[in-house]
Amino acid sequence: MSHQYIHIEDSETLELREAGDLSCAGDEVVIDVAYAGINRADVLQRAGFYPPPEDASPVMGLEVSGTIRIAGEHSGFDTGERVCALVHGGGYATQAMAKAACTLRVPSAVDIKVAACLPEAFLTVWYNVVVRAGLKNGETLLVHGGTSGIGNIAVQLGKAMNCRVIATAGSSDKCQLLADIGADLCLDYKKAPLSEQCLEHGVLGGVDVVLDMVGGDFEQFNLECLAVDGRIACIGLMRGGQATIDLTQLLMKRATLTGSTLRRLTHEEKARCFREVDQQLMPLVESGHVRPLIDKTFDLRDAFAAQTYMSSGAHAGKLLLSCR
Ligand SMILES: NC(=O)c1ccc[n+]([C@@H]2O[C@H](COP(=O)([O-])OP(=O)(O)OC[C@H]3O[C@@H](n4cnc5c(N)ncnc54)[C@H](OP(=O)(O)O)[C@@H]3O)[C@@H](O)[C@H]2O)c1
């Protein structure tokens, strides 16, 4: 028996290759992958800008859904169970290995395709919005990149927490999509400066938490839109890693600027967050209160085309690879 995976030949060439069956340690599982989620980090990895940690698989892919093929003896899982998992690389494949602590059972009401949208977004949103930025029920949350795979989950979590949610996107169609998933105020950042739009809607200076995946020249706006004691969680740099900000605003508002990258969290931290999202977020998907946006599904062998589509920015919602 063997399994297939996507090999990075060079930044412009991906190949479908074969290797032997995977095995795992007692606290791990091997998953027959149904779907793999595509993330920006994969595109950066292919381009050579985001080398995987030394102990990670060199194969792209950070999240999968599927069924348990091998359950390690201390994993707590059984063969055949439907799961989704955050993997330490290796998701673009027909088999993937995951730590049991980073694997979630998929309730029967949740489609296995939907489940592939969850691990990376659940962890990123929970860790940054709730754990680091401390979003509380009823506060105001601003999400940049609201229709992204990460952003749409943040918008819906904010609504599930009875927060007022403001979201940004780069077109009127994407803003409509944000309204459809419950955002209270949708701002097209290409239409007019965001500070002007927030002033017009009376929300400038009223935001408690910003989930920021763009950085760059939006950082000053993030500070301006914050309320006193507001928090900014930076998770991405779509507009660049350099920013000029007025530190006076930081002082006057007692603001907190924090950030993180999931890949650098310890296994223990990931495992702790996974227990929390299993209890707090999976039930929201099971009950239909959170419905991940899915844009398009590609065949595993078409991973390059899928990533090219992501780079174009035309998508709204998650991109997936079908790996069966
Ligand atoms: N730190 C972490 O642990 C972590 C984990 C996962 C993801 N991330 C980051 O989260 C972000 C979303 O990831 P994803 O996989 O969900 O990717 P994605 O679906 O491609 O999302 C990218 C988002 O960025 C927005 N965007 C792109 N260029 C922009 C610009 N110039 N100005 C304003 N917005 C812009 C896009 O909005 P429009 O299309 O509306 O312009 C889109 O919503 C990425 O930056 C990724 O690196 C971080």
The ligand as an SDF file (V2000), in Angstrom:
LIG
                    3D

 48 52  0  0  0  0  0  0  0  0999 V2000
   -0.6520   34.0650   12.8020 N   0  0  0  0  0  0  0  0  0  0  0  0
   -1.2800   32.9210   12.6090 C   0  0  0  0  0  0  0  0  0  0  0  0
   -1.1880   31.9980   13.4240 O   0  0  0  0  0  0  0  0  0  0  0  0
   -2.1060   32.7250   11.3830 C   0  0  0  0  0  0  0  0  0  0  0  0
   -2.7900   31.5140   11.1750 C   0  0  0  0  0  0  0  0  0  0  0  0
   -3.5760   31.3990   10.0200 C   0  0  0  0  0  0  0  0  0  0  0  0
   -3.6570   32.4600    9.1140 C   0  0  0  0  0  0  0  0  0  0  0  0
   -2.9490   33.5970    9.3690 N   0  0  0  0  0  0  0  0  0  0  0  0
   -3.0320   34.7510    8.4520 C   0  0  0  0  0  0  0  0  0  0  0  0
   -4.3980   35.0960    8.3190 O   0  0  0  0  0  0  0  0  0  0  0  0
   -4.6020   35.6390    7.0320 C   0  0  0  0  0  0  0  0  0  0  0  0
   -5.7520   34.9250    6.3580 C   0  0  0  0  0  0  0  0  0  0  0  0
   -5.3590   33.6330    6.0180 O   0  0  0  0  0  0  0  0  0  0  0  0
   -6.2370   32.7350    5.0660 P   0  0  0  0  0  0  0  0  0  0  0  0
   -5.5150   31.4670    4.8990 O   0  0  0  0  0  0  0  0  0  0  0  0
   -7.6220   32.7340    5.5820 O   0  0  0  0  0  0  0  0  0  0  0  0
   -6.0840   33.5290    3.6840 O   0  0  0  0  0  0  0  0  0  0  0  0
   -7.0790   34.2020    2.6810 P   0  0  0  0  0  0  0  0  0  0  0  0
   -8.3870   33.4920    2.6870 O   0  0  0  0  0  0  0  0  0  0  0  0
   -6.4090   34.3240    1.3760 O   0  0  0  0  0  0  0  0  0  0  0  0
   -7.2630   35.6570    3.2650 O   0  0  0  0  0  0  0  0  0  0  0  0
   -6.4880   36.7770    3.0050 C   0  0  0  0  0  0  0  0  0  0  0  0
   -7.3260   37.9850    3.4120 C   0  0  0  0  0  0  0  0  0  0  0  0
   -6.5000   39.1400    3.3980 O   0  0  0  0  0  0  0  0  0  0  0  0
   -7.2220   40.2040    2.8100 C   0  0  0  0  0  0  0  0  0  0  0  0
   -6.2820   41.0490    2.0710 N   0  0  0  0  0  0  0  0  0  0  0  0
   -5.4030   40.6550    1.1360 C   0  0  0  0  0  0  0  0  0  0  0  0
   -4.6970   41.7090    0.6870 N   0  0  0  0  0  0  0  0  0  0  0  0
   -5.1650   42.7890    1.3640 C   0  0  0  0  0  0  0  0  0  0  0  0
   -4.8270   44.1730    1.3540 C   0  0  0  0  0  0  0  0  0  0  0  0
   -3.8530   44.6420    0.5560 N   0  0  0  0  0  0  0  0  0  0  0  0
   -5.4990   44.9920    2.1810 N   0  0  0  0  0  0  0  0  0  0  0  0
   -6.4730   44.5220    2.9880 C   0  0  0  0  0  0  0  0  0  0  0  0
   -6.8400   43.2160    3.0540 N   0  0  0  0  0  0  0  0  0  0  0  0
   -6.1800   42.3730    2.2530 C   0  0  0  0  0  0  0  0  0  0  0  0
   -8.1770   39.5770    1.8350 C   0  0  0  0  0  0  0  0  0  0  0  0
   -9.3060   40.4110    1.7910 O   0  0  0  0  0  0  0  0  0  0  0  0
   -9.9300   40.9300    0.4090 P   0  0  0  0  0  0  0  0  0  0  0  0
   -9.9380   39.7470   -0.5190 O   0  0  0  0  0  0  0  0  0  0  0  0
  -11.2730   41.3820    0.8020 O   0  0  0  0  0  0  0  0  0  0  0  0
   -9.0340   42.0250   -0.0860 O   0  0  0  0  0  0  0  0  0  0  0  0
   -8.4930   38.2280    2.4660 C   0  0  0  0  0  0  0  0  0  0  0  0
   -9.6710   38.2870    3.2160 O   0  0  0  0  0  0  0  0  0  0  0  0
   -3.2810   35.5320    6.2840 C   0  0  0  0  0  0  0  0  0  0  0  0
   -2.6170   36.7580    6.3920 O   0  0  0  0  0  0  0  0  0  0  0  0
   -2.5550   34.4610    7.0570 C   0  0  0  0  0  0  0  0  0  0  0  0
   -1.1600   34.5870    6.9320 O   0  0  0  0  0  0  0  0  0  0  0  0
   -2.1940   33.7390   10.4690 C   0  0  0  0  0  0  0  0  0  0  0  0
  1  2  1  0
  2  3  2  0
  2  4  1  0
  4  5  1  0
  4 48  2  0
  5  6  2  0
  6  7  1  0
  7  8  2  0
  8  9  1  0
  8 48  1  0
  9 10  1  0
  9 46  1  0
 10 11  1  0
 11 12  1  0
 11 44  1  0
 12 13  1  0
 13 14  1  0
 14 15  2  0
 14 16  1  0
 14 17  1  0
 17 18  1  0
 18 19  2  0
 18 20  1  0
 18 21  1  0
 21 22  1  0
 22 23  1  0
 23 24  1  0
 23 42  1  0
 24 25  1  0
 25 26  1  0
 25 36  1  0
 26 27  1  0
 26 35  1  0
 27 28  2  0
 28 29  1  0
 29 30  1  0
 29 35  2  0
 30 31  1  0
 30 32  2  0
 32 33  1  0
 33 34  2  0
 34 35  1  0
 36 37  1  0
 36 42  1  0
 37 38  1  0
 38 39  2  0
 38 40  1  0
 38 41  1  0
 42 43  1  0
 44 45  1  0
 44 46  1  0
 46 47  1  0
M  CHG  2   8   1  16  -1
M  END
$$$$
